[in-house]
Amino acid sequence: MRVAVGLSGGVDSAVAAALLREAGHEVVGVTMRIWDGRPLPSGAGGGACYGPGEIDDVRDAAGVAAALAIPFHEIDLAAEYSARILEPCVRAYRLGTTPNPCVHCNRWMKFELLFERLRDLGAGCQAMATGHYARVRRDEASGRFLLCRGRDRAKDQSYFLSFLTQAHLARALLPLGELTKAEVRERARALALPVAEKRESQDFVSGGYRAILGGAGGPGPILDERGGEIGRHSGLGNYTIGQRRGLGVSAREPLYVVGLDPGRNAVLAGPERLLYREELEAEPVHWIALPGLDGPRAVRAAIRYRHEGADAVVSPLGPGRVRVRFVRPQRAVAPGQVVAFYEDDVVLGAGIIAAAPRS
């Protein structure tokens, strides 16, 4: 096939392109420009996918394409990135939630807009490949495409792809799904790829999108579990559930951010025991391995990246909304984050955490 490979300028996507070329595919390298040139706070943006470091990453991506002797395209998607990713992040921060921009970037930018723009250029690609550590296979019984964990559980990135649609997965190639990170590095060195020793990049800008866009909001009170003011915060967007550092308050026992109240513009602080939740609600919900949920189902629910997943039962609450009840209470469930539902290595689907009420 003629395959578009999203080249980030890093070692993973470079090896993905090399593996596809070795497999006999006609490979086209493509990278997207997403930074619109806006100034960043001092120290922000280094080694991240958004910011002035993009210049070096695009250069490295072009170098990989040259080393592999494949065509290379740069596509400017800065305006679309601002509208689809950055602006929703700002709104989420100001509502007291913690968004996950990478999940939405993968769906809307990489597997949707980037592929469409390349098609508009007449590249004629039939598939889209990236350097994610995950796997795609087709279930013969249902005919559905399945998203599965990567073999390297320490690097598995299926969580970040959990909002891809059947159409996306039908044209997705993930060559690194069966490899470990060490194997990828070894392959890059063997091929003498110019990025073989390049360090890991961050998923987004240093300091968070809120630092760039003013998404933190204004200062307000820090309240204890009885509602008394014990300090002042610098803006809701600078805090997330489970955070301990940076509160600037002293107490007899360690205090954590246990809630964000945009109505009062307040950070709620309390002891660690207040971080645990027995259930959450998620909306909207996106299903991959099944067309929908028609009753309670046992799953492993991952409430953030690197979370190993917890035994839970997910139940429908109505169109696009579910309740997740954990077998054991889970720590620091943050509204705005993605909850991904697994059955063994298969991603059943995912949703955005809307609420995590106390028992």
Secondary structure, 3 states (H helix, E strand, C coil): CEEEEECCCCHHHHHHHHHHHHCCCEEEEEEEECCCCCCCCCCCCCCCCCCCCHHHHHHHHHHHHHHHCCCEEEEECHHHHHHHHHHHHHHHHHCCCCCCHHHHHHHHHHHHHHHHHHHHCCCCCCEEECCCCEEEEECCCCCCEEEEECCCCCCCCHHHHCCCCHHHHHCEECCCCCCCHHHHHHHHHHCCCCCCCCCCCCCCCCCCHHHHHCCCCCCEEEECCCCCEEEEECCHHHCCCCCCCCCCCCCCCCCEEEEEECCCCEEEEECHHHHEEEEEEEEEEEECCCCCCCCCEEEEEECCCCCCCEEEEEEEEECCEEEEEEEEEEECCCCCCEEEEEECCEEEEEEEEEECCCC
